[in-house]
């Protein structure tokens, strides 16, 4: 922590109803040798000394900095306080060669959080001479604990028992009712980050918690539904999803089991135009509704899933772009008859991959190791993929091979159309969770292995008709889960029981008895299986059937 040469341990000014106001004694570190004066200016402040009546402004001593401080971009002046009952202070600064206070910051103090750190952005290249605190409150006590220089902060966060915040951003932090969190029209943000802690109730699977969120710009507003997930998570609000540049956020009727721990305005993180994009953290609902006109690259956008940050999500312009990234990987990992083979360009030509993709770190590392060893002429998009995977530590590179770390990559395309894009995003995200959440994966595998023989054969033959490798038990369990949970329960039944499985039977009559036997014997089979696997998904991963979005825009 960078501090001024002046470091003081404790300053207290006290306000109490029915008595004179006094500034207590204070001590300083021996090496600081701070110069203290107690002068005031008649044009601004009436008090002439450190003892004041309750009807007038109370104030701290004037603190003169031993060395003048020159303000810099992206730095803030901070003051750490211990507050007791005060609700407002003015923090006043003056500049070198000037006697009057030229910078006056009016700061609201939350009455339920005694330990505070206030961060103030001051104009760049200003030489500060000193500062002083004032209040018009008639009762209360405030201790100044520390001051110094820190990074600029646009928003607030809780750190232990302390609240750290920029008073220009934090308007009201009553977290259990109607809350206006931030006024941000003074900067141009890339996105907004909200961290929260949510303890879901027992009935959250059937009745998810919903918080109405109102977002407003200078001349436009929108309303969305925020559905928090159980545990500690982050959610991100992107202008590219909202279609406005927010200046106010309102969260209405926040339940007691929900706590906001951080709200930040993030800027200067967007690397538009660079060859290797840094992933934008985002909710699945935001990705699905993110406008292409806001993409940083005209051919694709890169995200990371807010619930599983080590799952990277490519959203591509069309299937051709997506194929140049991922088609060769599809044959290497999942296509029956090609597993483990890195096809050359001639062999890959005129072959169809998938309309959406998912790959775990182990398969990605093996793919690039073999491709390099065999000197396969990979597409530029595949080398770009490798670079992104290395930068995001999904894989790493040794002298002779690529090594898996943790994480996965999934992909969808805007060529699918809005409804299918949503379904495929839901499907592939479930695969991402399967790859990266061991408890979820184990629960799904156990459920798959426990299926009766006739049901496992039904699913294996069904996936075989779709060109999956039925001999890969892990792949079968993964697809079984994703095909069931890509829709909510009733829609999943209609899709699989009434359409997709009968369609496979009609196209492959030799498999009809295997494909149709289990669902004919039990008309509710798909519903039962969906309920079983959704229960596992919710208990182990906090996921449900359908698009597991935290943010929904009407």
PALO-523793 format. One record per residue (C-alpha): x, y, z; residue in three letters. Coordinates in steps of 0.2 Angstrom, whole numbers, plus 5000, padded with zeros to 4 digits. Layout:
BEGIN
XYZALA/...
***
This chain:
BEGIN
500050005000UNK/500850164994UNK/500650305007UNK/501150485010UNK/502650515020UNK/501450585032UNK/500650435042UNK/499550465057UNK/498850335068UNK/497250415075UNK/496250575074UNK/494650595082UNK/493350725081UNK/491750705092UNK/490050775091UNK/488750755104UNK/487050825108UNK/486950945122UNK/488850975124UNK/490251075116UNK/491150995102UNK/492950955105UNK/494350885094UNK/495350755104UNK/497250735106UNK/498050635092UNK/499750555090UNK/500850525075UNK/502250405070UNK/503850475076UNK/504650475058UNK/503250565050UNK/503550745057UNK/501950805050UNK/501650995051UNK/499951035058UNK/499051195057UNK/497251245063UNK/496851395052UNK/495151425044UNK/494551545031UNK/493151675036UNK/492451665018UNK/492051485019UNK/492051425038UNK/491551515053UNK/492451415067UNK/494051505073UNK/494751355083UNK/494551175087UNK/493151195100UNK/491451225093UNK/489751235098UNK/488451105092UNK/487551235081UNK/489051265069UNK/490051145058UNK/491251025067UNK/492950995059UNK/494550895061UNK/496250985061UNK/496951045045UNK/498250915039UNK/499650985029UNK/500650855018UNK/502450855022UNK/502850835003UNK/501650894991UNK/500750754982UNK/500550764963UNK/498950674957UNK/499050544943UNK/497850454932UNK/497050304939UNK/497550344956UNK/496450394971UNK/496750484987UNK/496050375001UNK/495550405019UNK/495150255031UNK/493850295044UNK/492950225059UNK/491250305060UNK/490050305074UNK/488350385069UNK/488950515057UNK/487950515041UNK/488950645031UNK/490650735030UNK/491450855018UNK/493250815013UNK/494150975007UNK/495850994999UNK/496851144994UNK/498251154981UNK/500051214982UNK/500151404982UNK/498351414986UNK/497551445003UNK/495751424999UNK/494951244998UNK/494651214979UNK/494151034980UNK/492650994991UNK/491950814991UNK/490250795000UNK/490250615006UNK/488750505013UNK/489250385027UNK/488250225028UNK/487650215046UNK/487750025047UNK/489550005042UNK/490750085055UNK/492350035046UNK/492550135029UNK/493850175016UNK/493350325005UNK/494250334988UNK/494250504980UNK/494750544962UNK/495650714960UNK/496050794944UNK/497650744936UNK/499250834939UNK/498650934954UNK/499950974968UNK/498950944984UNK/499451045000UNK/498350975013UNK/496550925018UNK/495250945031UNK/493650865036UNK/491950945041UNK/490250895046UNK/488550975050UNK/487950825060UNK/487550865078UNK/487950695085UNK/489250565082UNK/491150525082UNK/492350495068UNK/494150425069UNK/495350455055UNK/496450295054UNK/497450305038UNK/497750395022UNK/498750375006UNK/498650334988UNK/497850184980UNK/497050134963UNK/495550224957UNK/493950134962UNK/492350154952UNK/491050064964UNK/491249984980UNK/491649814989UNK/491649745006UNK/493349685013UNK/493149595029UNK/492149715040UNK/492649865030UNK/491749945016UNK/492850025002UNK/491950144990UNK/492050294979UNK/490750414985UNK/490350484967UNK/489750304963UNK/488950244978UNK/487250324980UNK/486350214993UNK/486950044999UNK/485449985008UNK/485549815002UNK/483849745008UNK/482649854999UNK/482549964984UNK/484350014981UNK/485150134969UNK/486950084968UNK/487850184955UNK/487950344945UNK/489150314931UNK/488850444918UNK/490550524921UNK/491550374913UNK/491350264898UNK/491350084905UNK/491649924897UNK/490449824908UNK/489849824926UNK/490249684939UNK/489149634953UNK/489749504966UNK/488449434977UNK/488149294990UNK/486549204989UNK/485949065001UNK/484548974991UNK/483048905000UNK/482448724999UNK/481148764986UNK/482348864974UNK/482348724961UNK/480448744958UNK/480348924963UNK/481949014958UNK/482249184967UNK/481949334955UNK/482549514958UNK/481849654947UNK/483249764941UNK/482949934933UNK/484350004923UNK/484250184916UNK/485350294904UNK/485150484902UNK/483650454890UNK/483250274890UNK/482850134903UNK/482549944903UNK/481949814915UNK/482749644917UNK/482549494929UNK/484049444939UNK/484049264945UNK/485449234958UNK/486249064959UNK/486648984975UNK/488349024983UNK/489549164979UNK/489549224961UNK/489849374950UNK/488649434937UNK/489049564923UNK/488049694914UNK/488649734897UNK/488049884887UNK/488149774872UNK/486749664880UNK/485749804887UNK/485749914872UNK/486050074883UNK/487450144893UNK/486850134911UNK/486950284922UNK/485850214936UNK/485550034943UNK/484049994954UNK/483749824963UNK/482049804970UNK/481449694984UNK/483049614988UNK/482749454999UNK/483649435016UNK/484649285009UNK/485449394996UNK/486949504999UNK/487849624987UNK/489749614991UNK/490449714976UNK/489849824962UNK/491249894951UNK/491249984934UNK/492549904923UNK/493450014910UNK/494949994899UNK/494849804898UNK/494149794881UNK/495549754869UNK/494549774853UNK/495549754837UNK/496949644845UNK/497249474837UNK/496949384853UNK/495449444863UNK/495249434881UNK/493649344886UNK/492249454892UNK/491449384908UNK/489649364905UNK/488049274909UNK/487249154897UNK/485749264895UNK/486849414891UNK/487849314878UNK/486249254869UNK/485649434868UNK/487349524865UNK/487149624849UNK/488449584835UNK/488649764832UNK/489549774849UNK/490749624845UNK/492549674846UNK/492949564831UNK/491849554816UNK/491949364815UNK/491849314833UNK/491649364851UNK/492449284865UNK/491649264883UNK/491949174899UNK/490449104908UNK/490149194924UNK/489649034934UNK/491148944927UNK/492549074923UNK/493748934915UNK/492448894902UNK/492748994887UNK/491349034875UNK/491549074856UNK/490049154847UNK/490449154829UNK/489749254814UNK/489349094804UNK/489648904803UNK/491148934791UNK/492049034804UNK/491648914818UNK/492148764807UNK/493848844804UNK/494048854823UNK/493348684828UNK/492848564814UNK/494548464815UNK/494348454834UNK/492648374832UNK/493348234822UNK/494748214833UNK/493748194849UNK/491948144845UNK/491648084827UNK/491547894826UNK/492847824815UNK/494047964817UNK/494347974836UNK/496148024839UNK/496548074821UNK/497048244817UNK/496448254799UNK/497448354786UNK/496548494776UNK/496148374761UNK/495348244772UNK/494348374781UNK/493648454766UNK/491748424762UNK/491548344779UNK/490248414792UNK/490748444810UNK/489448504822UNK/488348664823UNK/489048694841UNK/490648624850UNK/491348584867UNK/493048524871UNK/493948494888UNK/495748544892UNK/496448364890UNK/495748344872UNK/496348514867UNK/498148484874UNK/498148314865UNK/497548384849UNK/498848524848UNK/500248404853UNK/499848284839UNK/499548414826UNK/501248494830UNK/502148324830UNK/501348284813UNK/501648454806UNK/499748474801UNK/499448634792UNK/498148704804UNK/497048854799UNK/497549024806UNK/495949014817UNK/496648854825UNK/498248934829UNK/497249084836UNK/496248964847UNK/497848884853UNK/498549054858UNK/496949104867UNK/496948934877UNK/498748964882UNK/498449144887UNK/496949094898UNK/497948944905UNK/496648814899UNK/498248724892UNK/500148754894UNK/501648714883UNK/503248614887UNK/504648584876UNK/503948434868UNK/502048444871UNK/500448534876UNK/499848504894UNK/498048514900UNK/497648624915UNK/495848654920UNK/494448724909UNK/493548694893UNK/493048784877UNK/491248784869UNK/490648874854UNK/488948924846UNK/488549024830UNK/487349164825UNK/487049064809UNK/485948954820UNK/484549084822UNK/483949154838UNK/482949004845UNK/484248874841UNK/485648984846UNK/484848984863UNK/484648804864UNK/486348764858UNK/487148884870UNK/486148794884UNK/486748624878UNK/488548674876UNK/488648764893UNK/488048604902UNK/489548514894UNK/490648654900UNK/490048624918UNK/490248434916UNK/492048454911UNK/492448574925UNK/491348524940UNK/491948354946UNK/490448324958UNK/489248364944UNK/490148244932UNK/490248104945UNK/488348124948UNK/487948114930UNK/489147964927UNK/488347874942UNK/486647904935UNK/487147844918UNK/487947684924UNK/486347644934UNK/485247654919UNK/484447484914UNK/485247404899UNK/483747434888UNK/483847624892UNK/485747634889UNK/485547554873UNK/484147674867UNK/485247824871UNK/486847744863UNK/485947704847UNK/485147874847UNK/486847954848UNK/487547844836UNK/486247904823UNK/486948074826UNK/488748024822UNK/489348014840UNK/490547874846UNK/489447754856UNK/490947664863UNK/491447814873UNK/490547804890UNK/491047974896UNK/490448054880UNK/488747954881UNK/488448014899UNK/488948194894UNK/487748194879UNK/486348104889UNK/486448244902UNK/486448384890UNK/485148324878UNK/483948304893UNK/484348474901UNK/484548584886UNK/482648624888UNK/481548644903UNK/480648484908UNK/479048494898UNK/479948554882UNK/481248424884UNK/479848284884UNK/479048354869UNK/480748374860UNK/481448194864UNK/479848094866UNK/478748164853UNK/480048224840UNK/481948174840UNK/481947994846UNK/480447944834UNK/481348044820UNK/482847934823UNK/481847774823UNK/480947824806UNK/482647864798UNK/483447694805UNK/482047564805UNK/483247434809UNK/483447524826UNK/481647564829UNK/481347434842UNK/482847484852UNK/482447674851UNK/480547664854UNK/480447514866UNK/480847604882UNK/479747764879UNK/478347654873UNK/478447544889UNK/478547704900UNK/477647854893UNK/478447964907UNK/480147904905UNK/480948064898UNK/480048164912UNK/480748044925UNK/482448054918UNK/482448244917UNK/481948264935UNK/483248144941UNK/484648224932UNK/484048404935UNK/484048364954UNK/485948304952UNK/486348464942UNK/485548584955UNK/486248494970UNK/488048484963UNK/488148634951UNK/486748744954UNK/486048714937UNK/484348684930UNK/483548624913UNK/483548764900UNK/484748914897UNK/485548934914UNK/485449124913UNK/485549244928UNK/484949394918UNK/483449394907UNK/482849544896UNK/481049534891UNK/
***
